[in-house]
């Protein structure tokens, strides 16, 4: 019998206990459950699911009974004991493709909660606390366009372009609506997409968090692995929409920035894919609008 298990702390990829799950099928790297996350000051976090409408982010794996028993042992859980470090509970697990019914481990009676992790992501929390000397930032939308940075007087942060980066397992779609149309997001759907990887100074984090509306829950930070040429850059910072919807046509100025920023940097095949994606989304755009959009980029 197989069970879907949502993990959010030391069992995640690149974390110290991940070896328990290495042979299990990962269903999603961008999963989430309803709840709040806390630091315990013991080098692991704890999840609280009761009475909350927030989200905690992690990964979901399909595990067999033997692996589930190993997880129970690690988490200090016994089904017939009232005072556990962690309790295994049923939970709905949200992914970009589906909602899964599974289990996760929540703070038990003897688990001590300390600082609340506001962003709900243990890996991001650790990344920020480590204060990286440089930030590999992956842009896939309008942040590929240097003109936007020059207008904001922050172009000095983005001078070191590592190159066109491939993100495996995802596609880019316009699934967030603002006042004038859609904005881009990475969707975990098994596809492959391209963007631009920057080598930035650490000061870029404050700018990007403000620009992406992190504290207003527009986008959230997440860490992804990016391939540039033959090199793989681990745990690069990018941003993912918090509340997505069906794809919606972006405004012309935003689409133009994406085409201008990606032209000559991503592969020609992917660039043409971006153009065709915009053409296929012309729900309320005229033929003349589309021609104006792409005329300088074909």
C-alpha positions in Angstrom: 0.0 0.0 0.0 1.3 3.4 -1.0 0.8 6.7 1.0 1.3 10.3 -0.1 3.4 12.1 2.5 3.9 15.9 2.6 7.4 16.9 4.0 8.4 20.4 4.8 11.6 20.3 6.9 14.7 18.0 7.1 13.2 15.4 4.8 13.1 17.7 1.8 15.6 17.5 -1.0 19.1 18.7 0.0 18.1 18.5 3.7 19.9 16.1 6.1 17.2 13.4 6.4 16.2 13.3 2.8 18.0 9.9 2.2 15.0 8.2 3.7 12.9 9.4 0.7 15.5 9.1 -2.0 14.0 5.9 -3.4 10.4 7.2 -3.2 8.6 8.9 -6.1 8.4 12.6 -5.8 5.0 13.8 -6.9 5.7 17.5 -6.5 8.5 19.8 -5.4 6.0 22.8 -5.1 3.4 21.2 -2.8 1.6 23.0 0.0 -0.8 22.3 2.9 -2.9 24.7 5.0 -1.1 25.6 8.2 1.7 27.7 9.8 5.3 26.8 10.2 7.5 27.3 13.3 11.2 27.0 14.1 11.8 24.8 17.1 15.4 26.0 17.7 16.4 22.3 17.3 17.4 22.5 13.6 14.0 21.4 12.4 10.6 23.1 11.9 7.2 22.1 13.1 3.8 22.4 11.3 0.6 23.5 13.0 -2.6 22.9 10.9 -5.5 23.8 13.2 -7.4 27.0 13.0 -5.4 28.6 10.1 -5.8 29.7 6.6 -2.1 30.1 5.8 0.1 27.8 3.7 3.2 25.7 4.4 5.4 24.7 1.4 7.3 21.5 0.8 7.3 18.4 -1.3 5.1 15.3 -1.6 6.3 11.7 -2.0 4.6 8.4 -2.6 6.0 6.0 0.0 5.6 2.3 0.9 4.8 0.9 4.3 8.4 0.3 5.2 9.4 3.9 4.4 6.4 5.2 6.4 7.6 3.3 9.4 11.0 4.9 9.1 9.4 8.3 8.9 7.3 7.5 12.0 10.5 6.6 13.9 12.3 9.7 12.8 9.4 11.9 13.8 9.0 10.3 17.2 5.5 9.1 16.4 3.6 6.1 17.8 -0.1 5.7 17.0 -1.0 4.5 20.5 0.9 7.2 22.4 -0.6 10.5 23.4 2.7 12.4 24.0 4.5 12.4 20.7 7.1 14.8 19.4 5.2 14.8 16.1 1.8 13.3 15.2 1.0 11.8 11.8 -2.3 13.3 10.6 -4.4 13.1 7.3 -4.1 16.2 5.2 -5.1 17.6 1.8 -2.0 18.3 -0.3 -2.2 21.0 -3.0 0.0 20.8 -6.1 -0.1 22.6 -9.4 -1.9 19.7 -11.0 -4.1 18.2 -8.4 -5.2 17.9 -4.8 -3.9 14.7 -3.1 -5.2 13.0 0.1 -2.2 12.0 2.2 -0.5 12.5 5.6 2.0 14.8 7.2 3.6 15.2 10.6 2.4 18.1 12.8 3.7 19.4 16.1 2.9 16.9 18.9 2.3 17.5 22.6 6.0 17.6 23.5 7.1 19.6 20.5 8.3 23.1 21.5 7.4 25.9 19.1 9.6 29.0 18.9 9.7 31.6 16.1 7.0 31.6 13.5 8.3 31.2 9.9 6.2 33.8 8.1 7.0 32.7 4.6 6.0 29.1 5.3 9.1 27.6 3.7 11.9 26.0 5.7 14.4 26.0 2.9 13.9 29.6 2.1 14.0 30.5 5.8 17.4 28.8 6.1 18.6 30.4 2.9 17.8 33.9 4.1 19.2 33.3 7.6 22.5 32.1 6.1 22.8 35.5 4.4 24.4 34.3 1.1 27.3 36.2 -0.2 25.8 36.1 -3.7 22.4 35.3 -5.0 21.7 33.2 -8.1 18.4 34.6 -9.3 16.3 33.0 -12.0 14.1 35.3 -14.0 11.5 34.0 -16.4 9.1 36.9 -17.0 9.6 40.7 -17.3 12.8 40.5 -15.1 14.6 39.1 -18.1 14.4 42.7 -19.5 17.2 45.0 -18.4 15.2 48.1 -19.4 12.9 47.5 -16.4 15.9 47.5 -14.1 17.4 50.7 -15.6 14.1 52.5 -15.1 14.1 51.5 -11.4 17.8 52.4 -11.0 18.7 48.9 -9.8 20.4 47.7 -13.0 23.7 47.5 -11.1 22.3 44.4 -9.3 21.8 42.5 -12.6 25.0 43.1 -14.5 26.3 39.5 -14.2 24.2 37.3 -16.5 25.2 33.6 -16.1 23.2 32.8 -19.2 20.0 31.2 -20.4 18.8 28.7 -17.9 16.6 25.7 -18.3 14.1 24.7 -15.5 13.1 21.1 -15.9 9.6 20.0 -14.9 7.9 23.3 -15.3 6.3 25.6 -17.9 5.6 29.4 -17.8 2.0 30.5 -17.8 0.2 33.8 -17.2 -1.9 32.6 -14.2 -2.1 35.7 -11.9 -4.4 38.6 -12.6 -3.6 42.2 -11.7 -5.4 45.3 -12.7 -4.4 45.3 -16.3 -4.0 41.6 -17.1 -2.0 38.4 -16.5 1.5 38.0 -15.1 3.9 35.0 -15.4 4.3 32.1 -13.1 6.2 28.8 -13.1 3.8 25.8 -13.2 5.1 22.4 -12.2 3.6 20.2 -15.0 6.5 18.0 -16.2 7.5 20.3 -19.1 10.7 22.3 -19.6 11.0 26.1 -19.7 13.8 28.7 -20.1 14.7 32.0 -18.5 17.7 34.0 -17.5 20.0 33.3 -14.6 21.7 36.2 -12.8 24.6 36.3 -10.4 23.5 39.1 -8.0 24.8 40.7 -4.8 22.8 39.9 -1.7 21.2 43.4 -1.7 19.0 42.2 -4.5 16.8 40.2 -2.1 15.2 43.2 -0.6 14.5 44.7 -4.0 13.0 41.5 -5.4 10.8 40.8 -2.4 9.3 44.3 -2.7 9.0 44.1 -6.5 7.3 40.6 -6.4 4.9 41.6 -3.6 6.1 38.8 -1.3 4.7 40.4 1.9 1.4 41.1 0.3 1.2 37.4 -0.8 1.4 38.0 -4.6 4.4 35.9 -5.2 6.5 33.7 -2.8 10.2 32.9 -2.9 11.2 29.4 -3.8 14.5 27.6 -4.6 14.9 25.7 -7.9 17.8 24.0 -9.7 18.8 25.7 -13.0 20.8 24.2 -15.9 23.0 26.6 -17.9 24.8 24.8 -20.7 26.4 21.8 -19.0 26.4 23.3 -15.5 23.7 22.9 -12.9 23.2 25.6 -10.3 21.5 24.3 -7.2 18.9 26.2 -5.1 18.6 29.3 -7.2 16.1 32.0 -6.0 13.0 32.5 -8.0 9.4 33.5 -7.3 6.1 31.6 -7.7 2.5 32.9 -7.6 0.7 32.3 -4.3 -2.9 32.2 -5.6 -3.0 31.2 -9.3 -6.0 31.0 -11.6 -6.7 30.0 -15.2 -4.3 31.6 -17.7 -5.2 35.1 -18.7 -3.8 37.4 -21.4 -1.0 39.7 -20.2 -1.0 43.5 -21.0 1.0 44.5 -24.1 3.7 46.3 -22.2 4.4 43.2 -20.0 4.4 40.9 -23.0 6.7 43.3 -24.8 9.2 43.2 -21.9 9.3 39.4 -21.9 10.0 39.3 -25.6 12.5 42.1 -25.4 14.3 40.5 -22.5 14.4 37.0 -23.9 15.3 37.8 -27.5 18.8 36.5 -28.3 19.3 35.0 -24.9 17.0 32.0 -24.6 17.0 29.5 -27.4 15.2 30.5 -30.6 12.9 27.5 -30.2 11.8 28.7 -26.8 11.5 32.3 -27.9 9.1 31.3 -30.7 7.2 29.3 -28.1 6.7 32.5 -26.1 5.5 34.4 -29.2 3.0 31.6 -30.1 1.8 31.5 -26.5 0.9 35.2 -26.6 -0.9 34.7 -30.0 -2.9 31.8 -28.5 -4.0 34.0 -25.6 -5.5 36.9 -27.7 -8.9 36.7 -25.9 -9.4 40.4 -26.0 -6.5 41.5 -28.3 -7.0 42.4 -31.9 -4.9 41.1 -34.7 -3.3 44.5 -34.9 -2.4 44.3 -31.2 -0.5 41.0 -31.8 1.3 42.4 -34.9 2.4 45.5 -32.9 3.6 43.3 -30.1 5.9 41.0 -32.1 6.9 43.2 -35.0 10.2 44.2 -33.5 11.0 40.7 -32.2 10.5 38.3 -35.1 
